[in-house]
Amino acid sequence: MAVACLASPWSRADDSGIDSSRKDDDAFLLLRDAVRQDDPAKVAFYADRLANYQIPSYVDYYRLKSHLRDAANSEVRDFLRRYEGSAIADRLRNDWLLELGRKRDWATFDEQLPLFVLNDDTQVKCYGLMSRALKGQRVAEQARVLLVNPPVYGEACSGLIATLAQNGQFDNEDLWTQVRLAGQFDATGPGKRTMVLLGGPEKRIAQAIDLPAIALAKGVGSGRIDHEIYLVAVGRMARTSVKLAALALRKATPRLTAQEQAIGWANIALASSYTLAPETAEYWRKAAGAPLSQEAQQWKVRYALRAGDWKQVRAGIRAMPQALRNDPAWIYWQARALMAESGASQPTGEAAQLLRSISDQSNFYGQLALEELGQLITIPPAGPPITQAEITPFASDPNFQRALKFFSMRLRFEGTREWNWALRGLSERQHLAAAEFARQNNILDRMVSTSEKTRIQVDYTQRFPAPHDDIMHPATQTLGLDKAWVYGLIRQESRFIMDSQSAVGASGLMQVMPSTGRWVAKKIGLTDFVQNMLSDVRTNILLGTNYMNMVLGSMDGSQTLATAAYNAGPGRLRSWRAALDKPMESAVFIESIPFPETRTYVKNVMSNATYYAALFEGRPQSLKARLGTVAPKGYTAQEQQETSFGSR
């Protein structure tokens, strides 16, 4: 299909119009910044300048948001009526619900909550449960599922906890769970608020979280409050020094109950898991019987995987709450544990059933499950080609128009919100057409994400594009680098956003850091390199592929290790690799990477690369073969092959 970029509905024909449009866009960006800076005077100034702006709903939104706390309900309702059914109206309703909850205006809150389409705000959900609890409804179970991440609680979720404690739906065990979570997540504010509900000292729990060494030096004290505070301090100290935390816990052991000792060891085991230390398995053994957070439950299983303790893997997964057990990762490893315990080389019974339940998912564990069932990864056949007649209507859709305008202004958050809003209610065929519309406008990240929403009708050329092959092919060919792997990495790094820039300064398609760019440029003799060259596609690919090749060489040719090193840095990979005492199945190594971002990153890159290889080579592929095994430095390929980890 011809890739002809459709004209933007916001373009102006004459030069003076273009200048005017640019000035308006600049004023809009300043308006947006003024709201973020909570500067009402500047908000009013720039909003007045934009009386005839092309997207009036956003100007009105920012004007209202700047004084939403004091706005009359009638003013908010007027905005919602004028822009009913739009993404920005739903965004304002989200903001308003937070204000209504803060003011405890439950009548208006209850009226508006069912109208909140996205309903993706944790604090709004907390206010919703609080409103129901105040009416006498039982919401404790829903609250326990929701209240697992104290850093995002805000006033709403802390208020929910207080409400449930006051009306008897939360008992002291629920509150102590929240105190421990606050310690685990370094969330001092929620910890203090919950401690007040328990009748304990705010300052001491704050000290246990922020200054654990001082809290531990004061000793364990007597009574449950003292003991729980001490155990939080043990967990916080373990993040800095596992040895000092273990010493403090052993010193206090005579004064702690068996349950309290187990909680202390669980805190230490979790922190030790992040370091991949060999004594971690013993810490988890000592933590038997302790109540565990979801994070701790998963790391207990990850460490059992590393130890090859399939019985513990199975027991640990079955102890998880249902929502966590439904994660494809734990479905896959539960099946593997069943196979290992039965000694079966092929999945049967419950193991086969579990694997089949995720084998149709186009993700890392879906691919591995498919291979366990004896099939390789292939590219599903595409349906009838999308026609231009199917694409054209999107050009006149106001949601897509706003999205294109925002993308042209490099406002990706706003553009993505408008784009995703426009996709609601579309058929699979229409999703594919919208993806083609994104391709024609060179918004490849939206093409990928839009196409990924289909399940029956699929087009993997949309999901796995390979732009700039005229540059990429010779670059990878010269280096002898796997082009499928490189594209798999780019798809994860930038989703093909040309001007992508991370918060830490990584730039371009391959998200090359300036310091890395300078180092690689020097290594390959690119003497005229300057930092702004990272935004040039050719230079970005040149430096990125050379860096990938260098990292791959330093990791003995392991794409798994090199991918992790590209994200987390070679130094961390050397440390994680040094924790190995023998070769390990790569999937186990990946699942036990200490950084959540890197863990997800490596899974996605390796999964992507497998699909790209299937597209490029036109034949079935094996993710398991691509992953292989990882080994300590110095192991030979033959030694790795001679070590079996249950891979079949």
ROKOLVEX-537924 format. One line per field, with one value per residue (C-alpha): residue number from 0; y, x, z. Coordinates in Angstrom, 1 decimal. Example, Ala and Ser with C-alpha at 12.3 -4.5 7.8 and 13.67 -1.06 7.14 Angstrom:
2
nulo = c(0	1)
y = c(-4.5	-1.1)
x = c(12.3	13.7)
z = c(7.8	7.1)
END
This chain:
648
nulo = c(0	1	2	3	4	5	6	7	8	9	10	11	12	13	14	15	16	17	18	19	20	21	22	23	24	25	26	27	28	29	30	31	32	33	34	35	36	37	38	39	40	41	42	43	44	45	46	47	48	49	50	51	52	53	54	55	56	57	58	59	60	61	62	63	64	65	66	67	68	69	70	71	72	73	74	75	76	77	78	79	80	81	82	83	84	85	86	87	88	89	90	91	92	93	94	95	96	97	98	99	100	101	102	103	104	105	106	107	108	109	110	111	112	113	114	115	116	117	118	119	120	121	122	123	124	125	126	127	128	129	130	131	132	133	134	135	136	137	138	139	140	141	142	143	144	145	146	147	148	149	150	151	152	153	154	155	156	157	158	159	160	161	162	163	164	165	166	167	168	169	170	171	172	173	174	175	176	177	178	179	180	181	182	183	184	185	186	187	188	189	190	191	192	193	194	195	196	197	198	199	200	201	202	203	204	205	206	207	208	209	210	211	212	213	214	215	216	217	218	219	220	221	222	223	224	225	226	227	228	229	230	231	232	233	234	235	236	237	238	239	240	241	242	243	244	245	246	247	248	249	250	251	252	253	254	255	256	257	258	259	260	261	262	263	264	265	266	267	268	269	270	271	272	273	274	275	276	277	278	279	280	281	282	283	284	285	286	287	288	289	290	291	292	293	294	295	296	297	298	299	300	301	302	303	304	305	306	307	308	309	310	311	312	313	314	315	316	317	318	319	320	321	322	323	324	325	326	327	328	329	330	331	332	333	334	335	336	337	338	339	340	341	342	343	344	345	346	347	348	349	350	351	352	353	354	355	356	357	358	359	360	361	362	363	364	365	366	367	368	369	370	371	372	373	374	375	376	377	378	379	380	381	382	383	384	385	386	387	388	389	390	391	392	393	394	395	396	397	398	399	400	401	402	403	404	405	406	407	408	409	410	411	412	413	414	415	416	417	418	419	420	421	422	423	424	425	426	427	428	429	430	431	432	433	434	435	436	437	438	439	440	441	442	443	444	445	446	447	448	449	450	451	452	453	454	455	456	457	458	459	460	461	462	463	464	465	466	467	468	469	470	471	472	473	474	475	476	477	478	479	480	481	482	483	484	485	486	487	488	489	490	491	492	493	494	495	496	497	498	499	500	501	502	503	504	505	506	507	508	509	510	511	512	513	514	515	516	517	518	519	520	521	522	523	524	525	526	527	528	529	530	531	532	533	534	535	536	537	538	539	540	541	542	543	544	545	546	547	548	549	550	551	552	553	554	555	556	557	558	559	560	561	562	563	564	565	566	567	568	569	570	571	572	573	574	575	576	577	578	579	580	581	582	583	584	585	586	587	588	589	590	591	592	593	594	595	596	597	598	599	600	601	602	603	604	605	606	607	608	609	610	611	612	613	614	615	616	617	618	619	620	621	622	623	624	625	626	627	628	629	630	631	632	633	634	635	636	637	638	639	640	641	642	643	644	645	646	647)
y = c(0.0	3.5	5.4	8.9	11.2	12.8	16.5	17.8	19.4	22.1	23.2	26.8	27.6	31.0	32.0	34.5	31.8	29.4	32.1	32.7	29.0	28.7	31.6	30.1	26.8	28.5	30.2	26.9	25.3	28.2	27.9	24.2	25.0	27.8	25.2	22.9	25.7	26.7	30.2	31.5	34.9	33.4	30.8	33.7	35.6	32.8	31.5	34.9	35.0	31.7	32.7	31.3	28.4	25.4	23.1	25.2	22.3	22.1	25.8	25.7	22.6	24.3	27.5	25.5	23.2	26.1	26.9	23.6	23.5	26.6	26.2	25.9	22.6	24.4	25.6	22.0	20.6	23.3	22.2	18.5	19.3	21.3	18.6	15.5	12.3	13.7	12.6	15.9	15.8	12.4	13.8	16.7	14.3	12.4	15.7	16.7	13.3	13.7	17.2	15.8	13.0	15.4	17.6	14.5	15.6	12.0	12.8	14.5	12.0	9.0	10.7	11.3	8.1	5.8	8.4	8.2	6.1	5.2	4.8	4.1	6.4	4.5	7.5	7.8	4.1	4.6	7.4	5.2	2.4	5.0	6.3	2.8	2.0	5.1	3.8	0.6	-1.6	-4.3	-3.3	-4.7	-7.5	-5.0	-2.6	-5.3	-6.0	-2.3	-1.2	-2.7	0.3	3.0	5.6	6.2	6.3	10.1	11.4	9.2	5.8	6.8	8.1	4.7	2.9	5.1	4.7	0.9	0.9	3.1	1.0	-2.3	-3.6	-3.5	-5.0	-4.5	-7.2	-5.2	-2.1	-3.8	-5.1	-1.5	-0.4	-3.2	-2.2	1.4	0.2	-2.0	0.8	3.6	5.4	7.4	9.4	6.4	4.6	7.5	7.8	4.1	4.1	6.8	4.5	1.8	4.2	4.1	6.8	8.6	9.7	6.3	4.6	7.5	7.0	3.2	3.9	6.9	6.3	2.5	2.4	4.8	2.9	-0.4	1.1	1.8	-1.9	-4.0	-2.7	-4.5	-5.1	-5.5	-1.8	-1.7	-5.1	-4.1	-0.9	-2.7	-5.2	-2.4	-0.9	-4.4	-4.4	-0.9	-1.6	-4.7	-2.5	-1.0	-3.9	-7.4	-8.5	-5.6	-6.3	-10.0	-9.2	-6.9	-9.5	-12.2	-9.9	-9.3	-12.9	-13.9	-11.2	-11.9	-14.4	-17.1	-15.2	-11.9	-13.6	-15.0	-11.5	-10.1	-12.8	-12.2	-8.6	-9.6	-12.3	-9.8	-7.3	-10.1	-11.4	-8.1	-8.7	-12.4	-13.3	-17.1	-17.0	-15.7	-19.2	-19.7	-16.4	-17.5	-20.8	-18.9	-16.7	-19.7	-18.8	-15.0	-13.0	-11.8	-8.9	-9.6	-8.4	-10.8	-13.7	-13.3	-13.0	-16.1	-18.0	-16.4	-17.5	-21.0	-21.0	-20.0	-22.9	-25.4	-26.1	-26.9	-28.0	-24.6	-22.9	-24.7	-24.1	-20.4	-19.8	-21.5	-19.3	-16.1	-14.3	-15.3	-12.1	-12.7	-16.4	-15.3	-13.5	-15.4	-15.6	-17.6	-19.7	-20.7	-21.5	-23.4	-25.6	-26.1	-27.0	-29.6	-31.1	-31.1	-32.8	-35.5	-36.0	-35.6	-34.5	-33.4	-31.5	-33.4	-32.9	-29.7	-28.6	-28.8	-27.1	-24.2	-23.8	-23.9	-21.1	-18.6	-20.1	-17.8	-14.7	-13.0	-12.2	-13.8	-16.4	-17.1	-17.9	-20.1	-21.9	-22.6	-24.2	-26.3	-27.6	-28.6	-25.7	-23.0	-19.3	-18.4	-15.3	-15.6	-15.0	-11.5	-11.0	-9.0	-5.8	-2.6	-0.3	3.5	3.8	2.2	4.6	7.9	8.4	8.7	11.9	13.7	12.2	15.0	12.8	11.7	15.3	16.4	13.5	14.5	18.1	17.1	14.8	17.6	19.7	16.8	16.5	12.7	12.3	14.4	12.9	9.3	10.1	11.4	8.6	5.9	7.6	7.5	3.7	2.9	0.8	0.1	-3.3	-5.3	-4.3	-0.7	-1.1	-2.3	0.6	3.1	1.4	2.1	5.7	5.9	4.4	6.9	9.7	8.2	7.7	4.2	3.8	4.3	1.9	-0.8	-0.3	0.0	-3.2	-5.1	-4.6	-7.1	-10.8	-12.5	-10.3	-9.5	-7.9	-8.5	-6.0	-3.4	-4.8	-5.3	-2.6	-2.3	1.3	2.6	-0.7	1.0	2.2	-0.8	-3.6	-2.5	-1.5	-4.9	-6.8	-5.0	-6.0	-9.5	-8.4	-10.1	-7.5	-9.1	-8.5	-4.9	-4.2	-6.0	-3.7	-0.6	-1.6	-1.7	1.3	3.9	2.3	4.0	7.5	9.5	12.3	10.1	11.3	9.7	11.5	10.7	12.0	8.9	9.9	8.7	5.3	3.3	5.6	6.2	8.1	11.1	9.6	6.3	8.0	9.9	6.7	4.6	7.4	7.5	3.7	3.6	6.7	9.1	12.1	14.8	13.5	16.1	15.3	16.7	14.1	11.5	12.8	11.9	8.5	7.3	8.4	6.9	3.6	3.6	4.3	2.1	-1.0	-0.7	-0.4	-3.5	-5.4	-4.3	-5.3	-8.6	-9.4	-8.6	-11.0	-13.9	-13.7	-14.0	-11.9	-12.3	-10.8	-8.2	-7.0	-6.6	-4.8	-2.4	-1.4	-1.7	-1.1	-3.6	-3.1	-4.3	-7.3	-8.3	-8.2	-10.3	-12.7	-13.1	-14.3	-17.4	-20.5	-22.6	-22.2	-21.3	-21.4	-17.9	-17.7	-18.2	-15.7	-13.1	-13.7	-13.1	-9.9	-7.5	-4.4	-4.6	-2.3	-4.4	-7.7	-6.5	-5.0	-8.2	-10.3	-7.9	-7.5	-11.2	-11.8	-9.0	-10.4	-13.8	-12.4	-10.2	-13.2	-15.1	-12.1	-11.6	-15.3	-16.5	-19.6	-20.7	-19.6	-20.8	-18.3	-20.9	-21.5	-17.7	-17.4	-20.5	-20.5	-18.0	-18.9	-17.4	-15.9	-18.5	-21.3	-22.9	-23.5	-27.3	-26.9	-25.0	-27.6	-30.4	-28.7	-29.5	-27.2	-28.9	-27.3	-29.6)
x = c(0.0	1.3	2.4	1.0	0.9	-2.5	-2.7	-3.2	-6.6	-4.8	-2.4	-2.6	-2.1	-0.3	2.9	1.2	-1.3	1.5	3.2	0.0	-0.6	2.9	2.4	-0.8	0.8	3.6	1.0	-0.8	2.4	2.9	-0.7	-0.1	3.1	1.3	-1.3	1.4	3.2	-0.1	0.1	-3.5	-2.5	-0.4	-3.2	-5.7	-3.3	-2.5	-6.1	-7.3	-4.8	-6.2	-9.8	-9.9	-7.5	-7.9	-8.6	-10.9	-11.7	-8.2	-7.9	-11.2	-9.9	-6.7	-8.6	-11.0	-8.4	-6.4	-9.2	-11.0	-10.7	-12.8	-15.0	-18.8	-20.3	-22.4	-19.2	-17.8	-21.2	-21.3	-17.8	-18.9	-22.1	-20.2	-17.6	-19.6	-18.1	-14.6	-11.4	-10.8	-14.2	-13.4	-10.1	-11.9	-14.3	-11.3	-10.0	-13.4	-14.0	-10.8	-12.0	-15.4	-13.8	-11.5	-14.5	-16.6	-19.4	-20.5	-23.9	-22.2	-19.3	-21.7	-23.6	-20.4	-18.4	-20.5	-19.9	-16.1	-15.2	-11.6	-11.9	-8.1	-7.2	-6.3	-7.3	-10.7	-11.2	-10.3	-12.8	-15.4	-14.9	-14.9	-18.2	-19.7	-18.2	-19.7	-23.1	-22.6	-21.5	-18.8	-15.8	-12.9	-11.9	-11.9	-9.9	-7.3	-6.8	-6.5	-4.3	-0.9	1.2	1.4	3.4	0.3	-2.2	-2.6	-5.3	-7.9	-6.5	-5.2	-8.8	-10.2	-7.9	-9.1	-12.7	-12.5	-10.6	-13.2	-16.2	-14.6	-14.1	-10.3	-8.8	-5.4	-3.8	-5.0	-3.4	-0.1	-0.1	-0.3	2.5	4.8	3.9	4.8	8.2	8.8	7.9	9.7	6.4	6.8	3.6	1.2	3.2	2.7	-1.0	-1.6	0.4	-1.9	-4.8	-3.0	-2.4	1.4	4.0	4.2	7.8	9.1	7.7	9.0	12.4	12.3	11.6	13.9	16.7	16.6	20.1	19.0	15.7	17.6	20.1	17.3	16.6	13.5	11.5	8.4	4.9	3.7	4.0	7.7	8.3	6.6	8.5	11.7	10.9	10.2	13.6	15.2	13.7	14.8	18.3	18.5	18.2	21.5	23.2	21.7	24.4	23.7	20.0	20.5	22.7	20.0	17.3	19.4	20.2	16.4	15.3	14.9	12.3	10.4	7.6	8.2	5.8	7.7	11.0	9.6	8.4	11.9	13.5	11.0	12.0	15.7	15.0	13.3	16.1	18.7	16.7	17.5	21.2	21.0	23.1	23.6	22.4	18.9	17.5	18.3	16.6	13.4	13.5	13.6	10.7	8.3	4.9	5.3	2.6	4.1	3.4	2.8	6.3	7.7	5.6	6.9	10.5	10.2	9.2	11.9	14.5	13.1	13.3	17.0	17.6	15.7	13.3	10.2	8.2	8.7	7.9	4.6	3.7	4.7	2.6	-0.4	-0.1	-0.4	-3.8	-5.8	-5.1	-1.4	-1.7	-3.4	-0.3	1.1	4.5	3.1	0.8	3.9	6.1	3.3	3.0	6.8	6.8	4.1	6.1	9.4	7.7	6.2	9.3	7.3	9.2	5.9	3.1	0.0	-3.1	-3.1	0.3	-0.9	-4.2	-2.2	0.1	-2.8	-4.5	-1.7	-0.3	-2.4	-0.9	1.7	4.0	7.2	5.4	2.8	5.6	7.4	4.1	3.5	7.0	6.4	3.3	5.5	5.0	7.3	6.6	5.1	3.5	-0.3	-1.6	-3.0	-6.5	-7.7	-5.6	-7.0	-8.3	-7.9	-11.7	-11.5	-8.7	-10.0	-12.8	-10.2	-8.8	-12.1	-12.6	-12.1	-10.4	-7.8	-7.5	-6.6	-4.2	-2.3	-2.2	-0.7	1.8	2.9	3.5	5.5	2.8	2.8	0.8	-2.1	-1.9	-1.9	-4.9	-6.9	-5.8	-6.8	-10.1	-10.9	-10.3	-13.1	-15.8	-14.0	-14.2	-11.0	-11.1	-11.4	-8.4	-6.3	-7.5	-6.7	-3.2	-2.7	-3.8	-1.1	1.4	0.4	1.1	4.4	3.2	4.5	4.1	0.4	0.3	2.0	-0.2	-3.4	-2.7	-1.9	-5.5	-6.8	-7.1	-8.9	-7.8	-4.1	-1.4	2.1	3.7	1.9	2.9	6.5	7.5	11.1	11.6	14.9	16.0	18.2	20.3	19.8	20.6	24.1	24.9	24.0	25.5	28.8	28.9	27.5	24.7	21.3	18.9	15.9	17.4	18.2	14.7	13.3	15.3	14.3	10.6	11.0	13.3	11.4	8.5	10.1	9.5	12.2	12.5	12.1	14.1	14.1	14.1	17.8	18.7	18.8	17.9	16.5	15.4	18.0	17.9	21.6	22.9	25.1	28.1	27.6	27.4	30.7	32.4	31.3	32.1	35.6	35.9	34.8	36.7	33.7	35.8	33.2	30.6	28.5	25.6	22.8	23.8	22.0	18.7	19.9	18.6	21.7	24.1	21.8	21.6	25.4	26.2	23.4	24.3	28.0	27.3	25.0	27.8	30.3	28.1	27.3	31.0	31.5	28.7	30.1	27.5	24.5	21.6	19.9	22.7	23.5	19.9	19.9	23.2	21.9	19.1	20.7	24.4	27.2	28.4	25.2	25.2	28.6	27.4	24.3	26.3	28.8	26.0	25.8	27.7	26.7	24.8	21.2	18.2	17.9	14.1	14.9	17.7	15.4	12.5	15.0	16.5	16.3	15.2	11.5	12.1	15.0	13.1	10.2	12.5	14.5	11.3	9.9	13.1	13.6	10.0	10.1	13.2	11.7	8.7	11.0	13.1	10.0	9.0	12.5	13.2	9.7	10.0	9.1	11.3	12.2	12.4	13.9	16.8	17.3	17.4	19.6	21.4	23.4	26.6	29.2	32.2	34.6	32.2	32.7	29.8	30.2	30.0	26.8	25.3	26.2	24.2	20.5	17.9	14.7	14.8	13.3)
z = c(0.0	-0.8	2.2	1.5	4.5	4.8	5.2	8.7	9.2	11.2	8.4	7.1	3.4	3.6	5.4	7.7	8.7	9.5	11.6	13.4	14.1	15.5	17.8	19.0	19.6	21.6	23.7	24.2	25.5	27.8	29.0	29.8	31.7	33.7	34.9	36.0	37.8	39.5	38.2	37.7	36.4	33.6	32.9	32.4	30.3	27.8	27.8	26.8	23.9	22.7	22.3	18.8	19.2	17.0	20.0	22.3	24.6	25.9	26.4	28.4	30.3	31.4	32.3	34.5	35.9	37.2	39.7	39.9	43.7	44.0	40.9	41.3	40.4	37.8	36.0	35.8	34.6	31.9	30.6	30.7	28.7	26.1	25.5	26.3	24.9	24.5	26.0	27.7	29.3	30.8	32.0	33.7	35.3	36.7	38.2	39.5	41.2	43.1	44.3	45.2	47.2	48.9	49.9	50.8	48.5	48.1	46.5	43.5	43.5	43.4	40.5	38.5	39.1	36.8	34.0	34.4	31.3	31.8	35.6	35.8	38.8	42.0	44.2	42.5	43.2	46.8	47.1	45.5	48.0	50.8	49.7	49.7	53.1	54.6	53.4	55.2	52.3	52.8	50.7	52.7	50.2	47.3	49.4	50.2	46.5	45.7	48.6	47.6	46.5	49.3	47.2	45.1	48.0	48.5	50.7	49.1	49.9	53.4	54.0	52.9	55.3	58.1	57.2	57.1	60.5	62.1	60.9	61.8	58.2	58.7	61.8	63.3	61.0	58.0	59.5	60.3	56.7	55.6	57.9	56.6	53.0	53.8	55.0	52.0	49.6	51.5	52.0	55.2	54.9	54.6	57.3	59.8	59.0	59.5	62.7	64.2	63.6	65.6	68.4	67.9	67.6	64.2	64.7	65.5	62.4	60.3	61.9	61.2	57.5	57.0	59.5	60.3	61.9	64.6	65.1	65.5	67.9	70.3	70.6	70.1	73.0	74.4	73.0	69.5	68.4	69.4	67.7	64.4	64.2	64.8	62.1	59.6	60.5	59.9	56.4	55.6	56.9	54.7	51.6	52.7	54.4	54.6	57.0	59.5	59.3	59.9	62.9	64.3	63.9	65.5	68.5	69.0	68.4	72.1	72.6	69.3	68.7	66.1	63.8	64.3	63.6	60.3	59.4	60.0	57.9	55.1	55.1	54.9	52.3	50.0	50.2	49.7	46.7	44.9	45.4	44.1	47.1	47.6	51.3	50.1	50.0	53.6	54.5	52.7	54.6	57.9	56.7	56.4	57.7	57.4	55.8	52.5	50.2	46.5	45.8	48.4	47.2	43.6	44.7	46.9	43.8	41.7	44.1	44.1	40.3	40.5	43.0	40.8	43.7	41.7	44.7	46.2	42.9	42.8	46.4	46.2	43.1	44.6	47.7	45.5	45.3	42.2	40.3	40.6	39.7	36.5	35.3	32.2	34.0	36.9	34.7	32.7	35.7	37.5	34.4	34.3	38.0	37.4	34.5	36.6	39.6	37.4	35.4	32.2	29.1	27.5	29.2	30.1	32.3	34.3	32.9	29.4	30.3	31.9	28.9	26.4	28.4	27.5	24.2	22.1	23.7	21.5	24.5	26.0	28.1	25.4	23.0	25.6	26.4	22.7	22.4	25.4	23.6	20.7	18.3	17.0	16.6	13.3	11.8	11.5	7.9	7.3	6.2	3.1	2.7	4.2	1.5	1.2	1.5	5.0	6.0	4.8	7.4	10.1	8.6	9.4	12.9	15.4	18.0	15.4	14.2	17.7	18.1	14.9	16.0	19.4	17.9	15.5	18.7	20.3	23.0	23.0	26.2	24.9	21.4	22.7	25.0	22.0	19.8	22.3	23.0	19.3	19.2	21.7	20.2	16.9	15.2	14.6	11.0	11.9	14.3	11.4	9.3	12.1	12.3	8.6	9.1	11.7	9.3	6.6	9.1	10.2	13.8	14.1	17.8	17.4	14.5	16.6	19.7	17.7	15.7	18.9	20.1	17.5	18.2	15.3	12.3	12.6	10.6	11.9	9.5	11.5	14.8	13.8	11.4	10.0	8.9	7.7	6.4	3.8	6.7	9.1	6.6	5.7	9.3	10.7	7.8	8.2	11.9	11.5	13.8	14.0	12.4	14.0	17.4	16.6	15.5	18.5	20.7	18.8	19.1	22.9	23.3	21.3	19.4	16.4	17.7	15.8	18.4	21.4	24.4	27.9	31.2	31.6	28.1	25.9	22.4	19.1	17.8	19.7	22.8	22.9	25.9	25.1	27.1	25.3	21.9	22.6	23.7	20.8	18.3	19.6	19.4	15.7	14.6	14.2	14.9	14.2	16.6	18.6	20.8	18.6	16.0	18.1	16.6	13.1	12.1	10.3	13.2	15.8	14.1	13.5	17.1	18.5	16.4	17.2	20.9	20.7	19.0	21.6	24.5	22.8	22.5	26.2	27.1	25.1	22.4	24.6	23.3	26.6	28.6	26.1	26.0	29.8	29.6	27.0	29.4	32.9	31.9	31.5	35.1	36.6	34.2	35.3	38.9	38.1	36.1	38.9	41.1	38.9	40.1	37.0	33.7	34.1	31.8	30.3	31.0	34.7	34.7	33.0	35.5	38.4	37.1	40.1	38.2	37.1	34.1	32.9	33.5	31.4	28.8	28.2	27.9	25.3	23.3	23.0	22.1	19.5	18.0	17.5	15.6	13.5	12.6	11.5	9.3	7.8	7.3	6.4	8.6	12.1	15.0	18.5	21.3	23.6	21.1	20.9	24.7	25.3	28.6	30.5	32.3	34.6	32.8	31.6	30.9	27.5	25.1	25.6	29.3	29.0	26.7	29.1	31.9	31.7	33.2	32.1	28.6	26.1)
END
